Amino acid sequence: MFSWLKKDDAEENTEKSDYVTIEPDFRDSDAREILDCIKEEYGLDYRRQEAVTLRKIERFAQKHGFDSFKALANAIKNSKSLETSLINSLTVGETYFYREIDQIKILAQKIYTNGYSRVLSAPCSSGEEVYSILLYLQTNHSIPPSLHITGIDINTEALSRAQKGCYSQRSVSQLPADIIDNHFIQKDREYCIKTALKRYTSFVYRNIFDPQFHLLGKFDAVLSRNMMIYFTDDEKRRAVSQLQSVLKPGGLLFLGHADISFVPEGFEKLHSKSTIYYRLKERK
Ligand SMILES: C[S@@+](CC[C@H](N)C(=O)[O-])C[C@H]1O[C@@H](n2cnc3c(N)ncnc32)[C@H](O)[C@@H]1O
């Protein structure tokens, strides 16, 4: 890949042609600024995957016409949409229906018997987790009319897919066949969730570290599964504190089994079958 400068704009020009080529100059040391900003703002620490991540950022930069990490970093400072596109290309939204189903079962039971009406999926990626709760409830109990599940994420492409509700065969592969038959419409090679379930959902862009995160209001239960893998321990604690700020006293927090290795302060650890979840202690 090359970017082109008009002859007059080039500092040195020994070519006879009207244009000179500028060789791309992606020095890993110049990417530090970008990696630091991503960690600071989104908690994502790519040090363990640095080589792979830098090549992804390089490909992104070249696709958008930049010839160095420095040029990309400068452009991002003035363009939120460029930053969002970069985050879209880096964040891994790998998810599927009925992932870690034991937690979904516990939550569905609580929704049904304790009248939980506000649930947060943070992060929701492309929405499979949100719809899994509704599908499980619909199949095994019923969906309380007052229930609303909010999904948040920083990947705008994943959020669009969640709103659309259309999925690949791989994504629905854990679902029983009768659930697919009853709740999805097959379009081409995709499985699209019927609109009846969508009315219980909303999907919004939100960074978990946003200082305004608490303005989402208070929830009976929060799922935050399989996001913290790229966070350092400090960021994990910061993330849990953000989640705590949107939980009602006595509310439940469901984390992925590999997300944290400490019991979050202010929470009680609960076990059921093979799964763990946390209850926010009520203040005395
Ligand atoms: C593997 S998906 C998890 C989806 C679902 N919770 C699950 O367990 O299958 C991880 C998601 O975390 C999102 N994410 C990463 N950092 C985030 C942040 N700071 N705030 C909100 N979402 C974030 C990514 O965009 C990605 O969609």
The ligand as an SDF file (V2000), in Angstrom:
LIG
                    3D

 27 29  0  0  0  0  0  0  0  0999 V2000
  -17.2780  -11.9350   23.8290 C   0  0  0  0  0  0  0  0  0  0  0  0
  -18.4070  -10.5940   23.8110 S   0  0  0  0  0  0  0  0  0  0  0  0
  -19.4740  -11.1040   25.1580 C   0  0  0  0  0  0  0  0  0  0  0  0
  -20.9260  -11.1730   24.7610 C   0  0  0  0  0  0  0  0  0  0  0  0
  -21.8280  -11.8900   25.7570 C   0  0  0  0  0  0  0  0  0  0  0  0
  -21.8840  -11.1880   27.0270 N   0  0  0  0  0  0  0  0  0  0  0  0
  -21.3900  -13.3290   25.9580 C   0  0  0  0  0  0  0  0  0  0  0  0
  -20.9740  -13.6860   27.0640 O   0  0  0  0  0  0  0  0  0  0  0  0
  -21.4610  -14.1130   25.0310 O   0  0  0  0  0  0  0  0  0  0  0  0
  -17.4220   -9.2800   24.5080 C   0  0  0  0  0  0  0  0  0  0  0  0
  -17.9800   -7.8940   24.1870 C   0  0  0  0  0  0  0  0  0  0  0  0
  -17.4360   -6.9530   25.1270 O   0  0  0  0  0  0  0  0  0  0  0  0
  -17.5120   -5.6910   24.4910 C   0  0  0  0  0  0  0  0  0  0  0  0
  -16.7020   -4.7190   25.2820 N   0  0  0  0  0  0  0  0  0  0  0  0
  -15.3640   -4.7030   25.4450 C   0  0  0  0  0  0  0  0  0  0  0  0
  -14.9940   -3.6540   26.2080 N   0  0  0  0  0  0  0  0  0  0  0  0
  -16.1470   -2.9800   26.5170 C   0  0  0  0  0  0  0  0  0  0  0  0
  -16.4130   -1.8050   27.2620 C   0  0  0  0  0  0  0  0  0  0  0  0
  -15.4250   -1.0760   27.8240 N   0  0  0  0  0  0  0  0  0  0  0  0
  -17.7090   -1.4110   27.4180 N   0  0  0  0  0  0  0  0  0  0  0  0
  -18.7160   -2.1150   26.8350 C   0  0  0  0  0  0  0  0  0  0  0  0
  -18.5070   -3.2320   26.0950 N   0  0  0  0  0  0  0  0  0  0  0  0
  -17.2390   -3.6650   25.9330 C   0  0  0  0  0  0  0  0  0  0  0  0
  -16.9810   -6.0030   23.0920 C   0  0  0  0  0  0  0  0  0  0  0  0
  -17.3250   -5.0180   22.1620 O   0  0  0  0  0  0  0  0  0  0  0  0
  -17.6270   -7.3690   22.7980 C   0  0  0  0  0  0  0  0  0  0  0  0
  -18.8110   -7.2240   22.0300 O   0  0  0  0  0  0  0  0  0  0  0  0
  1  2  1  0
  2  3  1  0
  2 10  1  0
  3  4  1  0
  4  5  1  0
  5  6  1  0
  5  7  1  0
  7  8  2  0
  7  9  1  0
 10 11  1  0
 11 12  1  0
 11 26  1  0
 12 13  1  0
 13 14  1  0
 13 24  1  0
 14 15  1  0
 14 23  1  0
 15 16  2  0
 16 17  1  0
 17 18  1  0
 17 23  2  0
 18 19  1  0
 18 20  2  0
 20 21  1  0
 21 22  2  0
 22 23  1  0
 24 25  1  0
 24 26  1  0
 26 27  1  0
M  CHG  2   2   1   9  -1
M  END
$$$$
